């Protein structure tokens, strides 16, 4: 798919993924609660996936996070730890994740958290992002990214 000058095709992103600094304002909200907000984020770019944004733990209201027993393994980053978001009586199971001991060259992700945009309101600057299909991957789709994106039914073999 051809991108416009202001867009990025996820098919131009590298494999293995590239981690880079992100200075735009990123935020995550659940109802009226600002769960996370930063201009010191990280952006992970991987072929066929919309970017995943990571927040420094110091910019996250961690009192709303509770450990979830789910664990997964990434061939590059290592073991992922999942977190439930609990705001009042609302429980969002496994809505955030982190790499507590990421492998090289992803060590900068230590102490950072990512959030599923399908489970909370996630923003890049003033744009509400759309969730990557499928529920497993946590990519943030914005107007600057073009696909097709991995995650939809039938895309596991890409």
Secondary structure, DSSP 8 states (H G I E B T S, - for coil): ----TT-EEGGGS-SS-EEEEE-S-EEEEETTEEEEEESSEEEEEETTEEEEEEEEGGGB-GGGEEEEEEEEEETTTEEEEEEEEEETTEEEEEEEEE-TT--TT-GGGTTEEEE-TTTSEEEETTEE-EE-TTSS---EE-TTEE---TTSTT-TT-
